Amino acid sequence: MLSESWCPTGPGQGVVVTASAIGGGALAVGAVPMVLSAIGFTKAGIAASSIAAKMMSAAAIANGGGVSAGSLVAILQSVGAAGLSTASNFLLGFVGSAVGAGSALGVFLGNLR
């Protein structure tokens, strides 16, 4: 059971902050593959006529005909094709949890004024 004394906003709101942290972490980890796929960075490669294709075209023009290794387009395509590593998923989940908890706590603390 969570101790309510750590949350200055009252009983029950600590549970909401905890749930927001869990939801934020899950959303952050789950959203990355969906967003990358939606803009055209798919497992099969860059989708034709997509935002990713436009990014790749611009990068190729800027680099004289090729996309350089380590560029944003190359990294996003790698993540779109292979997914994120375990360490990256952990970091992304941690940041998403912090944002979720901070947002909920900020709302509660804002209501104290």
Number of C-alpha atoms within 10 A of each C-alpha: 4 11 10 14 10 9 17 13 16 11 13 12 16 22 15 15 22 17 16 22 24 18 16 24 25 18 16 20 20 14 12 17 19 14 12 20 21 14 16 24 26 22 17 11 15 23 17 10 10 15 16 23 18 15 16 20 16 15 19 15 12 12 11 9 11 13 19 14 9 10 12 14 22 16 12 19 23 17 19 24 18 13 17 16 10 9 9 12 18 14 15 21 22 19 17 22 24 17 17 24 23 16 16 20 21 12 12 19 13 10 9 8 5
